[in-house]
Amino acid sequence: MKVKSIDTHEQSPVQMEGVEGAQMRMLVGPEDGATNFHMRHFEVTPGGHTPHHSHDYEHEIVVLAGEGVANSEQGERSFKAGDIIFVPANEKHQFRNTGADPLKFICLIPAPQDCSK
């Protein structure tokens, strides 16, 4: 069993084309022996965003802090702390921080995957 604070996990910049001001922490992943899911923590600076992209796997997201806009094939949807976001596989998506504070969210994906996305 692992019990560890979010803040003690190493945070590194998201390395994808089209990203601005986004960092990620791998909370539960390959190093933990996780074979079904990977749990990641993202932090996006005010005015920053993730890339507009898609994957062949779904995402489950819980917004911890801040506010923003989710851009998808269905248009833009506002979200805030406490909201849940589901992104189906292969749907183009992007998260933009529209607030004055950092946007923080947990993202769960199936394992194994390229965890930088």
C-alpha positions as CSV (number, residue, x, y, z in Angstrom):
1,M,0.0,0.0,0.0
2,K,1.1,3.5,-0.8
3,V,0.2,6.6,1.3
4,K,1.9,9.8,0.2
5,S,1.0,13.5,-0.1
6,I,0.3,14.9,-3.6
7,D,3.0,17.6,-3.0
8,T,5.7,15.0,-2.4
9,H,5.5,13.6,-5.9
10,E,7.8,15.1,-8.5
11,Q,6.2,17.7,-10.7
12,S,7.4,18.2,-14.3
13,P,6.3,20.2,-17.3
14,V,4.0,18.5,-19.8
15,Q,6.0,17.8,-22.9
16,M,3.6,18.0,-25.8
17,E,3.2,20.3,-28.7
18,G,0.5,23.0,-28.0
19,V,0.8,23.0,-24.2
20,E,1.3,26.2,-22.2
21,G,1.9,26.4,-18.4
22,A,0.9,22.8,-17.6
23,Q,2.7,20.5,-15.2
24,M,2.1,16.9,-14.2
25,R,2.7,14.6,-11.2
26,M,2.4,10.8,-11.6
27,L,0.6,9.9,-8.4
28,V,0.1,6.2,-9.1
29,G,1.8,4.6,-12.1
30,P,4.4,2.1,-13.4
31,E,6.8,2.7,-10.6
32,D,4.1,1.7,-8.1
33,G,3.3,-1.5,-10.1
34,A,-0.1,-0.2,-11.1
35,T,-1.3,-2.5,-13.9
36,N,-4.9,-1.3,-14.4
37,F,-4.9,2.5,-14.0
38,H,-2.5,5.5,-13.7
39,M,-3.5,8.4,-11.6
40,R,-2.0,11.8,-12.5
41,H,-2.2,15.3,-11.0
42,F,-2.1,18.3,-13.3
43,E,-1.6,21.9,-12.5
44,V,-2.2,24.6,-15.1
45,T,-1.2,28.2,-14.6
46,P,-3.7,31.1,-15.1
47,G,-4.0,31.6,-18.9
48,G,-2.4,28.2,-19.5
49,H,-3.8,25.1,-21.3
50,T,-3.2,21.5,-22.2
51,P,-2.8,20.7,-25.9
52,H,-5.8,20.1,-28.1
53,H,-5.4,16.4,-28.8
54,S,-7.0,13.0,-28.6
55,H,-6.0,9.4,-27.4
56,D,-7.4,6.0,-28.0
57,Y,-8.3,5.7,-24.3
58,E,-10.8,7.5,-22.0
59,H,-10.0,9.9,-19.2
60,E,-11.8,10.4,-15.9
61,I,-11.1,13.7,-14.2
62,V,-12.0,15.4,-10.9
63,V,-11.3,19.1,-10.6
64,L,-9.7,19.9,-7.3
65,A,-9.1,23.7,-7.6
66,G,-9.6,26.6,-10.0
67,E,-11.8,27.0,-13.0
68,G,-11.6,26.6,-16.7
69,V,-13.1,25.6,-20.0
70,A,-13.0,22.2,-21.5
71,N,-12.8,22.4,-25.3
72,S,-14.2,19.3,-27.2
73,E,-15.8,18.3,-30.4
74,Q,-19.1,19.4,-28.8
75,G,-17.8,22.9,-28.1
76,E,-16.7,24.6,-24.9
77,R,-18.0,23.7,-21.4
78,S,-17.1,25.7,-18.3
79,F,-16.0,23.8,-15.2
80,K,-14.9,24.6,-11.6
81,A,-13.5,22.9,-8.5
82,G,-15.7,19.9,-7.5
83,D,-16.8,19.1,-11.1
84,I,-16.2,15.7,-12.8
85,I,-15.2,15.4,-16.5
86,F,-15.4,12.3,-18.6
87,V,-13.5,12.3,-22.0
88,P,-14.4,9.3,-24.2
89,A,-11.6,7.6,-26.2
90,N,-10.6,9.4,-29.4
91,E,-12.4,12.6,-28.5
92,K,-10.3,15.7,-29.1
93,H,-10.1,17.7,-25.9
94,Q,-8.2,20.6,-24.2
95,F,-8.4,22.2,-20.8
96,R,-7.8,25.9,-20.4
97,N,-7.4,27.8,-17.1
98,T,-9.7,30.8,-17.3
99,G,-9.3,31.8,-13.6
100,A,-6.9,33.8,-11.6
101,D,-5.6,30.8,-9.6
102,P,-3.9,27.6,-10.6
103,L,-6.2,24.9,-12.1
104,K,-5.6,21.6,-10.4
105,F,-7.1,18.3,-11.4
106,I,-6.7,14.5,-11.0
107,C,-6.8,12.5,-14.2
108,L,-7.2,8.7,-14.3
109,I,-6.3,6.7,-17.4
110,P,-6.0,3.0,-18.2
111,A,-2.5,1.5,-17.9
112,P,-0.2,0.9,-19.6
113,Q,-0.2,4.1,-21.6
114,D,2.2,6.9,-22.5
115,C,1.9,8.8,-19.2
116,S,3.1,12.1,-20.7
117,K,-0.3,12.6,-22.4
